[in-house]
Amino acid sequence: MILALSASVAGAVALFILSPLLGWGAAPAFDAASPGSDRKRELLEQRQETLAALRDLQMEFEVGKLTREDYEQTRERLTLHAVEIYREMDKDGAA
């Protein structure tokens, strides 16, 4: 019983590790030859970085590393930046 379970887990891990080599998994987000794909990729990266910065900012405020004033000013700046990114993505059709 334990041997069968161990073999199953080992097999699943092996398939997970080999899946990129076998061509399994998520399809590429963009066709490398498509025009504007670099811009789309850049916007997606900016979006992820900005959202991560907002999460980090919230956590730093909650643990007391930031004053309310600093938190609100930085949050407003990051939020406006995120809105700009979303507008650009909408305009470019990257969303």
N, C-alpha and C positions, 0 to 999 in steps of 0.2 A: 504494500500500500504506500509506504513512505517512498520506496524506490520509484514507483510509478509517478507519484506527485513530484518528486525531484526531477525526474526525466521530463515531465511536462513543463515544469518551470524552466529548466535548462533549454528546452526546445523553443519556448516562447521568447526567451532572452536572445537566443541565437537568431531567430527570425527578425526580432526587433533590430538587432545590430546589423543584420545583413539586408534589411529592407531597402536602404538607399542603393545598394549595389544591384539589387534585383529589380529596381525601377518601381518599387511600391511606394506608397505614401502620397502626400499632397502634390498636386500638379503645380508647376511653376506659376507664380502669380502673374507674370507678364511674359509676353513673347519678346525675346531679345531683339527681334527685328522690327517690332512695332514702334512707330514714331511716338516720341514723348514718353517712352517707358522709363527713361532715366529720371525725368521730371516726376512721374508718378511715384517711382521708388523713393525719390528724395522727399516728396510730400508725405508719404507714409512713414518714413523714418522720422521726419520732423514731428508728425502727429504723435508717434509713440514716445519720443523724447519729451514732448511737452506734457503729455498725460502722465508720464512717469514723474516729471518734475512737480506736477500738481499733487500727486500722491505723496511724494517725499516731503513736500512743503506742509501738507496736512499733518503728517506724522511728526515732523519737527515741531510744529505748533502744539500738537497734543502733548508732547513730552516736555514742553516748556523751553525749548531752545530759541523760540522767536517771540517777540512781543506781538500783541494783537495788531498794532500799527504796521509793523514790518510784514506780518503775515498777510494782512489785507492788501497792502500795496503790491506785494509780490504776486499774490493770487490774482489781483486784477490785471496785472501786466501779463501773466501767463495765460489767463483766460482770453484776453484780447488777442494774444498771439495764436491761441488755438482756434479762435473764430476766424482769423485771417487764413489759417491753414485750411480749415474746412471750406471756406469760400473759394479758395484757390483750387481745392480738390473738386469742388462742385463744378467750377468753371471748366476745369480740364477733364472732367469725367473720370477722376481717379478713385472716387469713393466706391 
